[in-house]
């Protein structure tokens, strides 16, 4: 419950950035209006945007700071980090505009978000350049890797057909969620060790 409250605080802190939620609506409109465009490209582009912005709480709030109202809340060390991870998950969920067929992509997005958030927890940098690098490198790797993979192997769906079945999609999503939760626990552990 405390983690959910920290996620709500993150939503309040990031509400000036919520206009960006129009981004998946615009991409969806472009995909619908352009019949020749593969909807997978639109999904990758939307998840890229969500991945860039899902780490906002890590850049807006320094978990090592001793002041601030979040230190006054009755919570264990690391609950705020788990709240940041929950915010990332919910934010990425809003950017998923495709049917369940693309849950595999969402699973990979969760892995990249977990890596990104874990880097924020481990490195604890105050440098703006380092924060921007952590915030932008995994999304660009996801986007350009996904697009180049689709261009290099256009028939990848027939090769990996087992992943795009309902059972395969659910299995990928479950694996992505488990790894995301493990990364949240690991991030909270690192922060509590560094603070304690």
N, C-alpha and C positions, 0 to 999 in steps of 0.2 A: 504494500500500500504506500509505503514511503517513497518507493521508486516511482510510482505513478504520480505522486505529488511533485517530485522533482522534475518529471517530464512535463507536468503542467506549468511549472515555473519556467522551464525552457521555452515552452510555447509562448508564454507571456513575454519573455525576454526577446524572442525572435519574431514577435508579431509584426514588426515593421518590415520584415522580409516576406510576409505571407502573400504579397501580391504576386510573387513568382509562381504561385499555384495556378495561375492562368496559363503557364507554359505548357503543361500537358494538354490543356484544352485546345490551344492553338495548334500544337503538333497533331493532335487527333483530327482537327478540322482539315489540316493539310493532307493527312493520310487519306481521309474520306474523299476529299475533293480531287485528289490526284489518283486515279485508278491504276496507273502504271507503277506507282510507288509501292515497294514492298513494305508492309506494315511492320516488319521486323526492324527496319531501319528507324522508323519512328519510335518504336519501343526502346531501342538502344539509345536513341537521342534523349528521350524523356528520362530514362533511368540515369543517363549521364548527368543531366541537370539536377535530378534528385540527389545523386551521389555527391555532387559538388556542394550542395547546400545542406546536406544532412548532418554535416559536422559543425554547423554554426554554433551550437552550445559550447563546443570545445574552444572556439576562438573568441567567443564573447565572455567566457567565464573562466578564470584561471583557478583550477582546483587547489592550488597550493596557497592561495591567498588566505590570510588569517582573518581578515575583516569580511564584512558583508553579511547580509541577512540570512544567507543560506547556512552559515555557521551557527546561527542561533536556533535552527530547527532541530527538533529531537530526532536524530537519525544516526545511524552508524556510519563510520568512515566508508566511503565507496558507494553509498546509496545515490549520491549525486551523479557519480560516473555511470551507474546503471540507469539512472534517469536520462542521461545524455544518450546512452545506447538505445533506450526505448524511444526517445524522440527521433533518433535516426531511423529506426525501424518504421515508425508511424509515418514519418515524412516520406520515406521511400515507397511505402504502400500507397500513398496518394499519387505517386508518379507512375504507378503501374496502370497503363491504359489498355492493355491487351488482354485477350482471353486467357484462360487457364493453360493454353498451349505454351505460353511464354513464361510460365512459372520457373522454368529452367533458367532463363535469363535473370529473373528476379533472385533466384538462389545465388547465382554468380555475383549479382549486385550486392547481396547481403555479405558475401565473402569479402568483396572489396571494401565495403563500408566497415566491416569488422576490422580489417587490416588498417584502414585509415584511422579509425577511432582508437585502436590499440596503439598506433604510433603516437597519437596525441598524448595518451596516458603514459607511455614509456618515456618519451623524450622531454616532456614538460618544458617546452621552449617558450620564451617570451618574444623571440625574434619574429617580426612580422613576415620576413622573407621565408623563414623556416616554416611558419604556420601556413603560408600560402603554398609552399611546396608540398607539404603534407596534405593539404586540402585539395590540390589540383592534380598531383601525380597519379594516385590510384584511379580517379575518374577518367583522366585522359588515357591511361593504360587500358581501362575497360572499354572505352569508346572506340579508340583506334584499333585495339586488338579485336574487338567484336566486328567492326566494319571490315577490317582487312581479312578476317577469317571468312566472313560472308562473301567477299569478293574473290578470294582465292579458291574457296570451296563452295560454290553456289548450291551444290546438291548435298550440303551437310545434313539436311533434314532426313534424307533417305538413308544416309550412313548411320546417323544417330537416332534412328526412328524409335528405338526402345525408350529413349529419354523423354520423348514427346507423347508417350501414351499417358493416360491418366495416372496409372500406377508409377510410372517413371517420373512424371512431374511431381507427384506427391512425395516420392522418395527424395528427389533433389531438393524440394522445398524443406522437407524435414531435416536433411543434412545441413542445408544452409542455416536454418534456424538454430540447430544444435550448436554449430560452430559459432554463430553470432552470439548466442548466450554464453558459451565458453569464453569468447573474447571479452564479453562484458564482465564476467567474473574475474578473468585475468587482469583486465584493466583496473577494476576496483581493488584487486590485490596489490598491484603495482603502486597505485596512488596511496593506499593505506600504509604500505611499507615506506614510501617516501615521506609521508606526512608524520608517521609515527616513529 
